[in-house]
Amino acid sequence: MSPTGTNDSGPNSPGASALTNSISRRHVLQLFGIAGVGVAGVGSLAACSPSTPNSTSESGSSGNKEFHGAYPYQLPPKGHFNLGAGVLDGVQQLSPYLDLIYPSGAMYYWADKKYEYMMAESSSLDEANKTYTMKLRSGLTWSDGAPVTAKDVVSTFNLHWLMRQQSWTFLSDVKDQDDTTVVFTIGTPSTVLERYILRAPILPASVYGEWSTKAETLRKAKASLDAGDGKKLNGDFQKFRPENPVVSGPFNYDPKSMTTAQMTLVKNDKGLFADKIGFSKVVLYNGETSDITPVVMNKDVDYATHGFAVASEKSFQSNGFRVLRPPVYSGPALYFNYTTHPELADVRVRQAIAYVLDRNENGTVALGDSGKACKFMAGFSDITVPDWVSDADQKKLNSYDKDLDKAKQLLQQAGWVQSGGKWMLPSGKPAAYDIKFPTEFADWNPAATNAADQLNKFGFNITKRGVTFTQQEPDVLAGKFDIAIQAWGASSHPHPYFSYVQDLYRFNYVLAANQGGKGMNFPLKQTTSAGPIDLQSVVDKSAQGLNLDEQKKNITAAALAFNELLPIIPLWERYGNNPALEGARVAKFPADDDPILKNAPYADNFVIMGLYQGKITPA
């Protein structure tokens, strides 16, 4: 599946300019966000083997319509209901289906570049006072009957601070002005802050309030999260295990239904837009691609976002499924451990590895038509590079087309020696590395295998190490790897900032610190042919301010540096090969030419939005 995988605003208060984020034009205030649309029109798992589904119905009676999806989860006790951002192993925490359980303020249309309000009814920027105000809908309730209030939003964002979430790169404070009004004070103006605000799942203060209060006290005291009380609270919160989830969405967990094979989300009639949704249950099958493939073939799944093998995709189509191909704006990359293998810190070595690899072959082997080799190697999606990097600067980006002679020349320049067809390091040791990949990912597994085979043919000594995907990510965060497959780019928003957070922060010391590790430990202060560069400063600045031209300068600097330095090596860009079954439980899915299929499936999933809108209905 390799989900990768974050979260902008609607009509302003009367008299304020309409917000519209059309990327390359509009005035400064407009660049902060996106024109919102009201909803008036809306009307990780322990490896498990395929199990026999025990669904209670197909379509059922009018009061028992089921939607069947698939997404991996961990069974309790490892899987849990602490859904705080940044906490590992929350049930469905990184899943598109979380939007049906803990909705956010709004969801985003990627093609139209605008938001549709969900929990929020409006939002506005006060540029002069550096505040952003979100107004909640009135009458929202939690599943226990208590009202949803601004205190819940404040609590959610105090936990963001505690868990080092990127929203606090731009925020300086958050407070409730009244029961439905939240005021965010902006420390560093940014065009991406709005997404962090509007796409954050809102959690109940009744459950998380004690942690929020302690976090707020430390935040206002400017306490460090790396030592003392801050470090302790961060660690203690990650061990917090609430029971009996209290939710605001149209569906809730049914913990007693959870098995190694599937779980059921049951209708919460008090939830947001529950009356618009024609389904009474959402059944989610558990597992990665190898587990889910036979369940899909059995037509027990209506829609799945896994990265399916090419042969499976063809079987789905012959079995009556449509295959939807939304861009994922991300893909697999090679990550390197710079702590244990300092020889990889030589940029010439990484460039040589890029020249060895035929990335077209790698993408085709792994995902057929849905694995497209990266052209720009800029660290963010080829689809959006033209929005941010000029034609002249695009020409400076090296595509690293396969060139074994160039690779050999670069390694020799780096002091490597080839002996008996095998490469030796400057130290005299063999160029021997493990490549660690998630066994269950039917796209990343063959990508890693093919990359290893290509490198071995060239004279490296690469040993393939498949591990269960729930272990692979913690291992990378902890630095327990030589080379690993992990995601580059981001499905969270078209702005390149989000991709660079994934590329340079998530599996690096910047964010790996949450789990006590350093990840790949790639220093973000580097020197390129253009001179010294602080990548963390450039990336942070790429999202700061409300001047798009200034952002483009920083994004271009980051793109050129990434392209030259290759701190990670993107292999290919993934497009979905999502099987969608029509006529059994679901009437129909969006047409192939519907602009909503430009939405990234792991961020603003078009199926989730269609359910909320009443456009995806029972058969």
C-alpha positions as CSV (number, residue, x, y, z in Angstrom):
1,M,0.0,0.0,0.0
2,S,2.7,2.4,1.0
3,P,0.4,5.2,2.0
4,T,2.3,8.4,2.5
5,G,1.8,10.1,3.9
6,T,-1.5,16.0,5.7
7,N,-4.0,18.8,5.5
8,D,-6.6,24.8,3.7
9,S,-10.2,27.6,3.8
10,G,-13.4,28.9,2.9
11,P,-15.3,32.1,2.7
12,N,-13.9,34.8,4.9
13,S,-15.9,37.0,7.2
14,P,-17.9,39.7,5.5
15,G,-15.8,42.3,3.8
16,A,-12.7,40.1,3.6
17,S,-11.2,39.1,0.3
18,A,-12.3,35.7,-1.0
19,L,-9.6,33.2,-0.6
20,T,-8.4,31.3,-3.6
21,N,-5.2,29.4,-4.0
22,S,-4.6,29.2,-7.7
23,I,-0.9,28.6,-7.2
24,S,0.6,30.9,-9.8
25,R,-1.6,34.0,-9.5
26,R,-3.8,36.0,-7.1
27,H,-2.7,38.6,-4.6
28,V,-0.9,38.0,-1.4
29,L,-4.0,37.6,0.9
30,Q,-5.6,35.2,-1.5
31,L,-2.5,33.1,-1.6
32,F,-3.1,32.2,2.1
33,G,-5.8,29.8,1.2
34,I,-8.4,28.5,-1.1
35,A,-12.0,29.6,-1.6
36,G,-14.1,27.4,0.5
37,V,-17.3,25.8,-0.6
38,G,-20.2,25.3,1.7
39,V,-21.6,21.9,2.1
40,A,-25.1,23.0,1.0
41,G,-24.4,20.9,-2.1
42,V,-23.4,17.9,0.0
43,G,-26.7,17.5,0.0
44,S,-0.7,-1.0,11.1
45,L,-1.3,-4.7,11.3
46,A,0.6,-7.7,12.4
47,A,1.1,-9.9,9.4
48,C,-2.1,-11.8,8.8
49,S,-3.1,-14.4,6.4
50,P,-6.1,-14.1,4.2
51,S,-9.2,-15.0,6.3
52,T,-12.7,-15.9,5.3
53,P,-14.8,-12.7,5.5
54,N,-17.7,-12.8,7.9
55,S,-19.7,-10.0,6.5
56,T,-23.3,-10.0,7.7
57,S,-24.8,-8.8,4.4
58,E,-24.2,-7.8,0.8
59,S,-26.5,-4.9,0.3
60,G,-29.0,-5.9,3.0
61,S,-32.2,-4.2,3.7
62,S,-32.6,-0.4,3.3
63,G,-31.4,0.0,6.9
64,N,-28.4,-2.2,6.6
65,K,-26.3,-1.1,3.7
66,E,-22.6,-1.8,3.9
67,F,-19.6,-0.2,2.2
68,H,-16.6,-2.5,2.1
69,G,-13.1,-1.1,2.0
70,A,-9.7,-2.2,3.0
71,Y,-6.9,-0.7,5.1
72,P,-4.3,-2.3,7.4
73,Y,-4.5,-1.9,11.2
74,Q,-3.0,-3.3,14.3
75,L,-5.1,-5.3,16.6
76,P,-5.1,-4.2,20.3
77,P,-3.1,-4.1,22.4
78,K,-0.5,-2.9,19.9
79,G,-3.2,-1.1,17.9
80,H,-5.0,1.5,20.1
81,F,-7.3,4.5,20.1
82,N,-4.8,7.3,21.0
83,L,-5.3,9.2,17.7
84,G,-3.0,12.1,18.6
85,A,-1.0,13.2,15.5
86,G,2.4,11.6,15.6
87,V,1.5,8.7,17.9
88,L,2.3,5.4,16.3
89,D,-0.1,2.5,15.8
90,G,-3.4,4.3,16.2
91,V,-6.2,2.2,14.7
92,Q,-7.0,3.7,11.2
93,Q,-4.9,6.7,12.2
94,L,-3.2,7.1,8.8
95,S,-6.1,5.8,6.9
96,P,-8.5,7.8,4.6
97,Y,-11.3,6.3,6.7
98,L,-10.2,8.3,9.7
99,D,-12.1,11.2,8.0
100,L,-15.3,9.3,8.6
101,I,-14.5,8.9,12.3
102,Y,-12.7,12.2,13.3
103,P,-13.5,14.7,10.6
104,S,-11.5,17.8,10.1
105,G,-12.5,21.4,9.4
106,A,-12.6,20.9,5.7
107,M,-11.5,18.7,2.8
108,Y,-9.8,19.8,-0.4
109,Y,-10.4,19.6,-4.1
110,W,-7.0,19.2,-5.7
111,A,-8.0,20.0,-9.3
112,D,-10.2,23.1,-8.4
113,K,-7.8,24.2,-5.6
114,K,-10.6,24.9,-3.1
115,Y,-11.9,23.6,0.1
116,E,-15.3,22.2,1.2
117,Y,-16.1,22.8,4.8
118,M,-16.8,19.9,7.0
119,M,-16.6,20.5,10.8
120,A,-16.0,24.2,10.1
121,E,-18.6,26.6,8.6
122,S,-16.2,29.4,7.8
123,S,-12.6,30.6,8.3
124,S,-10.7,33.8,7.8
125,L,-7.3,35.4,7.9
126,D,-6.6,38.7,9.6
127,E,-3.3,39.5,8.0
128,A,-2.7,42.7,9.9
129,N,-3.2,41.0,13.3
130,K,-1.6,37.8,12.2
131,T,-4.5,35.6,13.3
132,Y,-6.5,32.9,11.6
133,T,-10.0,32.2,12.8
134,M,-12.0,29.0,12.3
135,K,-15.7,29.0,13.1
136,L,-17.2,25.6,13.9
137,R,-20.6,24.6,12.8
138,S,-23.1,25.0,15.6
139,G,-25.0,21.9,16.8
140,L,-22.1,19.5,16.3
141,T,-22.0,16.7,18.9
142,W,-19.7,13.9,20.0
143,S,-21.0,10.4,20.1
144,D,-21.5,10.6,23.8
145,G,-24.0,13.5,23.3
146,A,-21.6,16.3,24.4
147,P,-21.3,19.3,22.1
148,V,-18.2,19.8,19.9
149,T,-16.7,23.1,21.0
150,A,-13.7,25.3,20.3
151,K,-12.0,23.7,23.3
152,D,-11.7,20.5,21.4
153,V,-9.8,22.2,18.7
154,V,-7.5,23.9,21.2
155,S,-6.9,20.6,22.8
156,T,-6.0,19.0,19.5
157,F,-3.5,21.7,18.6
158,N,-1.8,21.6,22.1
159,L,-1.2,17.9,21.4
160,H,0.2,18.9,18.0
161,W,2.8,21.0,19.8
162,L,3.6,18.2,22.2
163,M,4.2,15.8,19.3
164,R,6.4,18.2,17.3
165,Q,3.9,18.6,14.5
166,Q,4.8,21.0,11.7
167,S,1.8,23.3,12.3
168,W,3.8,24.8,15.2
169,T,6.5,25.9,12.8
170,F,4.1,28.6,11.9
171,L,1.8,29.0,15.0
172,S,2.6,30.9,18.2
173,D,-0.7,30.4,20.1
174,V,-4.2,29.0,19.8
175,K,-7.2,29.8,22.0
176,D,-11.0,29.5,22.1
177,Q,-12.8,32.8,21.6
178,D,-16.2,31.4,22.3
179,D,-17.8,27.9,22.1
180,T,-17.5,27.7,18.3
181,T,-14.7,30.2,17.5
182,V,-11.0,29.3,17.5
183,V,-8.3,31.9,17.0
184,F,-4.9,30.8,15.9
185,T,-2.1,33.3,16.4
186,I,0.4,33.2,13.6
187,G,4.1,33.4,14.5
188,T,5.3,32.9,10.9
189,P,2.8,33.6,8.1
190,S,2.5,30.8,5.7
191,T,0.4,29.7,2.8
192,V,0.4,26.1,4.1
193,L,-0.7,26.8,7.7
194,E,-4.3,26.9,6.7
195,R,-4.1,23.3,5.6
196,Y,-2.6,22.2,8.9
197,I,-5.5,23.9,10.6
198,L,-8.4,22.8,8.4
199,R,-7.2,19.2,7.8
200,A,-6.4,18.3,11.4
201,P,-8.8,15.6,12.7
202,I,-10.5,17.3,15.7
203,L,-10.1,15.2,18.9
204,P,-12.3,15.4,22.0
205,A,-11.1,17.4,25.0
206,S,-13.1,15.1,27.2
207,V,-10.6,12.4,26.4
208,Y,-7.4,14.4,25.7
209,G,-7.9,17.5,27.9
210,E,-5.6,16.5,30.7
211,W,-2.7,16.0,28.3
212,S,-3.6,19.2,26.5
213,T,-3.6,21.2,29.7
214,K,-0.1,19.9,30.6
215,A,1.2,20.5,27.1
216,E,-0.2,24.1,27.0
217,T,1.5,24.8,30.3
218,L,4.8,23.6,29.0
219,R,4.3,25.3,25.7
220,K,3.7,28.7,27.3
221,A,6.7,28.2,29.5
222,K,8.7,27.6,26.4
223,A,9.8,24.2,27.7
224,S,12.0,21.9,25.6
225,L,10.5,18.6,24.3
226,D,14.0,17.2,24.2
227,A,14.7,17.1,27.9
228,G,13.0,17.4,31.3
229,D,9.2,17.7,31.7
230,G,8.7,18.2,28.0
231,K,10.4,15.0,27.0
232,K,8.7,13.0,29.8
233,L,5.2,14.3,28.8
234,N,5.9,13.5,25.1
235,G,6.9,10.0,26.0
236,D,4.0,9.5,28.5
237,F,1.4,10.7,26.1
238,Q,2.5,8.2,23.5
239,K,1.7,5.5,26.0
240,F,-1.8,6.8,26.6
241,R,-4.4,4.3,25.7
242,P,-8.0,5.6,25.8
243,E,-10.9,3.1,25.5
244,N,-14.4,3.5,24.1
245,P,-13.7,6.1,21.4
246,V,-15.7,9.3,21.5
247,V,-16.1,10.5,17.9
248,S,-17.7,13.3,15.9
249,G,-17.9,11.6,12.5
250,P,-20.8,9.6,10.9
251,F,-19.1,6.3,11.9
252,N,-17.5,5.0,15.0
253,Y,-15.2,2.1,15.9
254,D,-16.8,-1.1,17.0
255,P,-13.9,-2.6,19.0
256,K,-15.6,-5.9,19.7
257,S,-15.9,-6.5,16.0
258,M,-12.1,-6.2,15.4
259,T,-10.4,-9.4,14.3
260,T,-7.3,-10.2,12.3
261,A,-9.4,-10.2,9.2
262,Q,-11.7,-7.2,9.5
263,M,-13.3,-4.5,11.5
264,T,-16.6,-2.7,11.3
265,L,-17.3,1.0,11.6
266,V,-20.9,1.5,12.7
267,K,-23.2,4.4,12.0
268,N,-23.1,7.3,14.5
269,D,-26.3,9.0,13.9
270,K,-25.1,12.0,15.9
271,G,-22.1,12.4,13.6
272,L,-21.3,15.0,11.0
273,F,-23.6,14.7,7.9
274,A,-24.7,11.3,9.1
275,D,-28.1,11.9,7.4
276,K,-26.4,12.4,4.0
277,I,-24.7,9.0,4.0
278,G,-26.7,6.0,2.7
279,F,-24.6,3.3,4.3
280,S,-25.1,2.0,7.9
281,K,-21.8,0.2,8.2
282,V,-18.3,0.4,6.8
283,V,-16.5,-2.9,6.8
284,L,-12.7,-2.6,6.5
285,Y,-10.6,-5.7,5.7
286,N,-7.3,-5.9,7.4
287,G,-4.0,-6.5,5.7
288,E,-1.5,-5.4,3.2
289,T,-1.6,-6.2,-0.5
290,S,-1.1,-10.0,-0.3
291,D,-3.9,-10.3,2.2
292,I,-6.3,-8.0,0.5
293,T,-5.9,-9.3,-3.1
294,P,-7.9,-12.5,-2.7
295,V,-10.6,-10.6,-0.7
296,V,-10.9,-8.2,-3.6
297,M,-11.0,-11.1,-6.1
298,N,-13.8,-12.6,-4.1
299,K,-15.7,-9.3,-4.5
300,D,-15.9,-8.7,-0.8
301,V,-14.2,-5.3,-1.2
302,D,-15.8,-2.4,-3.1
303,Y,-12.7,-0.1,-3.1
304,A,-9.1,-0.5,-2.1
305,T,-6.0,1.8,-2.3
306,H,-3.3,-0.8,-2.0
307,G,-0.5,-1.0,-4.6
308,F,-1.6,-4.2,-6.4
309,A,0.6,-6.4,-8.5
310,V,0.2,-6.0,-12.3
311,A,-1.2,-9.5,-12.7
312,S,-3.7,-8.9,-9.9
313,E,-4.8,-5.7,-11.6
314,K,-5.5,-7.5,-14.8
315,S,-7.5,-10.1,-12.9
316,F,-9.6,-7.5,-11.2
317,Q,-10.5,-6.0,-14.6
318,S,-11.5,-9.3,-16.1
319,N,-13.6,-9.9,-13.0
320,G,-15.7,-6.8,-13.4
321,F,-13.8,-4.2,-11.5
322,R,-13.0,-0.7,-12.7
323,V,-9.4,0.3,-12.0
324,L,-9.1,4.0,-10.9
325,R,-5.7,5.7,-11.4
326,P,-5.5,8.8,-9.2
327,P,-2.1,10.4,-8.9
328,V,-0.5,9.6,-5.5
329,Y,2.1,12.5,-5.8
330,S,4.6,10.2,-4.1
331,G,6.4,6.9,-4.5
332,P,9.2,4.7,-3.2
333,A,12.7,5.9,-2.7
334,L,16.1,4.5,-1.5
335,Y,17.0,5.9,2.0
336,F,20.6,5.6,3.2
337,N,22.0,5.3,6.8
338,Y,24.6,8.0,7.0
339,T,25.6,7.1,10.5
340,T,26.6,3.5,10.0
341,H,27.8,4.0,6.4
342,P,29.7,7.4,6.2
343,E,31.0,6.5,2.7
344,L,27.4,7.1,1.4
345,A,27.8,10.7,2.5
346,D,29.9,11.3,-0.6
347,V,27.4,12.8,-3.1
348,R,29.2,11.1,-5.9
349,V,28.3,7.7,-4.5
350,R,24.6,8.5,-4.4
351,Q,24.7,10.0,-7.9
352,A,26.4,6.9,-9.1
353,I,23.7,4.7,-7.6
354,A,21.1,6.9,-9.4
355,Y,22.9,6.4,-12.7
356,V,23.0,2.6,-12.2
357,L,19.3,2.2,-11.8
358,D,16.9,2.0,-14.7
359,R,13.9,3.6,-13.0
360,N,11.6,2.9,-15.9
361,E,12.2,-0.8,-15.6
362,N,11.9,-0.5,-11.8
363,G,8.5,1.2,-12.0
364,T,7.1,-1.2,-14.7
365,V,8.2,-4.3,-12.8
366,A,6.7,-3.0,-9.6
367,L,3.4,-1.4,-10.7
368,G,3.0,-1.6,-14.5
369,D,1.2,1.4,-15.9
370,S,0.9,3.0,-12.5
371,G,4.7,3.2,-11.8
372,K,6.1,6.1,-13.7
373,A,9.8,6.9,-13.5
374,C,10.6,10.3,-12.0
375,K,11.7,12.8,-14.7
376,F,12.8,15.8,-12.6
377,M,14.1,14.1,-9.5
378,A,13.2,17.3,-7.6
379,G,11.9,15.6,-4.5
380,F,8.2,16.4,-5.3
381,S,5.8,15.3,-7.9
382,D,6.6,15.8,-11.6
383,I,2.9,16.8,-11.9
384,T,3.4,19.9,-9.8
385,V,7.1,20.9,-10.7
386,P,6.0,23.2,-13.5
387,D,3.8,25.1,-11.0
388,W,6.8,26.0,-8.9
389,V,10.0,25.8,-11.0
390,S,10.6,27.9,-14.1
391,D,11.3,26.3,-17.5
392,A,14.9,27.5,-17.3
393,D,15.5,26.0,-13.9
394,Q,13.7,22.8,-14.9
395,K,16.4,22.3,-17.6
396,K,19.0,22.3,-14.8
397,L,17.4,19.3,-13.2
398,N,19.4,16.1,-13.9
399,S,17.1,13.2,-14.8
400,Y,19.8,10.6,-14.0
401,D,19.0,8.4,-17.0
402,K,20.8,5.1,-16.7
403,D,24.5,5.5,-17.5
404,L,26.8,2.8,-16.2
405,D,29.9,4.5,-17.5
406,K,29.0,7.7,-15.6
407,A,28.3,5.7,-12.5
408,K,31.7,3.9,-12.7
409,Q,33.5,7.2,-13.2
410,L,31.8,8.8,-10.2
411,L,32.6,5.9,-7.9
412,Q,36.2,5.9,-9.0
413,Q,36.4,9.6,-8.3
414,A,35.1,8.9,-4.8
415,G,38.0,6.5,-4.2
416,W,36.1,3.2,-4.8
417,V,37.9,0.4,-6.7
418,Q,36.5,-2.4,-8.7
419,S,38.1,-5.8,-8.2
420,G,36.9,-9.0,-9.8
421,G,33.7,-7.2,-10.9
422,K,32.9,-6.2,-7.3
423,W,33.2,-2.7,-5.9
424,M,35.4,-2.0,-2.9
425,L,35.1,1.0,-0.6
426,P,38.1,3.4,-0.1
427,S,38.6,1.5,3.1
428,G,39.1,-1.7,1.2
429,K,35.9,-3.3,2.5
430,P,33.3,-4.7,0.0
431,A,30.4,-2.4,-0.9
432,A,28.0,-4.7,1.0
433,Y,24.6,-3.5,2.2
434,D,21.3,-4.8,3.3
435,I,18.2,-3.3,1.6
436,K,15.3,-3.4,3.9
437,F,11.8,-3.3,2.5
438,P,8.2,-4.1,3.6
439,T,7.5,-7.6,2.5
440,E,3.7,-7.1,2.2
441,F,3.8,-4.1,-0.1
442,A,3.3,-5.6,-3.6
443,D,4.8,-2.5,-5.2
444,W,7.7,-1.7,-2.9
445,N,8.8,-5.3,-2.6
446,P,9.5,-5.8,-6.3
447,A,10.9,-2.3,-6.5
448,A,13.5,-3.1,-3.8
449,T,14.2,-6.5,-5.3
450,N,14.7,-5.0,-8.8
451,A,16.9,-2.2,-7.5
452,A,19.1,-4.7,-5.6
453,D,19.4,-6.9,-8.7
454,Q,20.4,-3.9,-10.8
455,L,23.0,-2.8,-8.2
456,N,24.4,-6.3,-7.8
457,K,24.8,-6.7,-11.5
458,F,26.9,-3.6,-11.4
459,G,29.1,-4.9,-8.7
460,F,27.5,-4.0,-5.4
461,N,26.8,-6.7,-2.8
462,I,23.2,-6.0,-1.8
463,T,21.3,-8.4,0.4
464,K,17.5,-8.2,0.3
465,R,15.8,-8.0,3.7
466,G,12.0,-8.2,3.7
467,V,10.4,-7.4,7.0
468,T,6.8,-6.9,8.0
469,F,5.7,-3.4,7.2
470,T,4.8,-2.6,10.8
471,Q,8.4,-3.2,11.8
472,Q,10.1,-1.6,8.8
473,E,9.1,2.0,9.6
474,P,10.2,1.9,13.3
475,D,13.5,0.3,12.1
476,V,14.1,3.2,9.7
477,L,13.2,5.8,12.4
478,A,15.6,4.1,14.8
479,G,18.4,3.9,12.2
480,K,18.4,0.1,12.1
481,F,19.1,-0.3,8.4
482,D,21.7,0.2,5.7
483,I,19.5,1.0,2.7
484,A,15.7,1.1,3.0
485,I,12.7,1.6,0.9
486,Q,10.5,4.4,2.2
487,A,8.2,7.0,0.6
488,W,9.4,10.2,-1.1
489,G,7.0,13.1,-1.9
490,A,3.6,13.5,-0.2
491,S,0.0,12.8,-0.8
492,S,-1.0,15.4,1.7
493,H,-1.1,18.6,-0.4
494,P,0.3,19.9,-3.8
495,H,2.5,22.4,-2.1
496,P,6.1,21.1,-2.3
497,Y,6.8,21.9,1.3
498,F,4.9,18.8,2.4
499,S,7.0,16.6,0.1
500,Y,10.2,18.0,1.5
501,V,9.0,17.4,5.1
502,Q,8.6,13.8,4.0
503,D,11.9,13.6,2.1
504,L,14.1,15.4,4.6
505,Y,12.4,15.5,8.0
506,R,10.2,12.5,8.6
507,F,12.9,9.7,8.5
508,N,15.7,12.1,9.6
509,Y,16.7,13.4,13.0
510,V,14.2,16.3,12.7
511,L,11.1,14.1,13.4
512,A,12.7,10.7,14.2
513,A,13.4,12.3,17.6
514,N,9.8,11.6,18.5
515,Q,10.7,7.9,18.7
516,G,14.2,8.5,20.1
517,G,16.1,7.9,16.9
518,K,17.9,9.8,14.1
519,G,16.6,7.9,11.1
520,M,19.0,8.3,8.1
521,N,20.8,11.2,10.0
522,F,21.4,13.2,6.8
523,P,22.8,16.6,7.8
524,L,20.6,19.4,6.4
525,K,23.5,21.8,6.2
526,Q,25.2,20.9,3.0
527,T,27.4,22.3,0.2
528,T,26.3,22.1,-3.4
529,S,27.9,23.4,-6.6
530,A,25.9,26.6,-6.0
531,G,27.5,27.0,-2.5
532,P,26.5,26.3,1.1
533,I,22.8,25.6,1.8
534,D,20.8,25.0,4.9
535,L,18.0,22.7,3.6
536,Q,15.9,23.0,6.8
537,S,15.9,26.8,6.5
538,V,15.1,26.7,2.8
539,V,12.3,24.2,3.2
540,D,10.8,26.0,6.1
541,K,11.0,29.3,4.2
542,S,9.4,27.6,1.2
543,A,6.1,27.6,3.1
544,Q,6.6,30.9,4.9
545,G,5.1,34.2,4.0
546,L,2.3,35.1,1.7
547,N,4.3,36.0,-1.4
548,L,4.3,33.1,-3.9
549,D,7.3,34.5,-5.8
550,E,9.4,34.3,-2.7
551,Q,8.2,30.8,-2.1
552,K,9.1,29.8,-5.6
553,K,12.6,31.0,-5.1
554,N,13.0,28.7,-2.0
555,I,11.3,25.8,-3.7
556,T,13.6,26.1,-6.7
557,A,16.6,26.3,-4.4
558,A,15.4,23.2,-2.6
559,A,14.7,21.4,-5.9
560,L,18.1,22.1,-7.4
561,A,19.9,21.1,-4.2
562,F,17.8,17.9,-3.8
563,N,18.5,17.0,-7.4
564,E,22.2,17.4,-7.0
565,L,22.6,16.0,-3.5
566,L,20.1,13.1,-3.7
567,P,19.8,12.6,0.0
568,I,17.3,9.9,-1.0
569,I,16.8,8.5,-4.5
570,P,13.3,8.5,-5.8
571,L,12.6,5.5,-7.9
572,W,9.3,6.3,-9.5
573,E,6.0,8.2,-9.0
574,R,3.0,6.1,-8.1
575,Y,-0.4,6.3,-9.6
576,G,-3.2,4.4,-8.0
577,N,-4.5,1.1,-9.4
578,N,-7.5,1.2,-7.2
579,P,-10.1,-1.6,-7.8
580,A,-13.6,-0.2,-7.7
581,L,-16.6,-2.6,-7.8
582,E,-19.9,-1.2,-9.0
583,G,-23.3,-2.7,-8.8
584,A,-22.9,-5.0,-5.8
585,R,-23.0,-2.8,-2.7
586,V,-22.0,0.5,-4.3
587,A,-24.0,2.0,-7.2
588,K,-21.1,3.7,-8.9
589,F,-17.8,5.5,-8.4
590,P,-16.7,8.8,-10.0
591,A,-16.1,8.7,-13.8
592,D,-12.5,8.5,-15.0
593,D,-12.6,12.1,-16.2
594,D,-14.1,13.5,-13.0
595,P,-11.7,16.2,-11.7
596,I,-12.1,14.7,-8.2
597,L,-9.9,11.8,-9.3
598,K,-7.0,14.3,-9.2
599,N,-7.3,14.1,-5.4
600,A,-4.6,12.2,-3.7
601,P,-6.2,9.0,-2.4
602,Y,-4.4,9.1,1.0
603,A,-5.2,12.8,1.8
604,D,-8.6,14.0,0.5
605,N,-9.9,10.7,-0.7
606,F,-12.5,11.1,-3.4
607,V,-14.5,8.1,-2.1
608,I,-14.7,9.5,1.4
609,M,-15.8,12.9,-0.1
610,G,-18.3,11.1,-2.3
611,L,-19.8,9.3,0.7
612,Y,-20.2,12.6,2.6
613,Q,-21.7,14.3,-0.4
614,G,-24.2,11.5,-1.0
615,K,-22.8,11.0,-4.4
616,I,-21.5,7.5,-3.7
617,T,-24.6,5.6,-2.7
618,P,-25.7,2.0,-2.1
619,A,-26.6,-0.1,-5.1
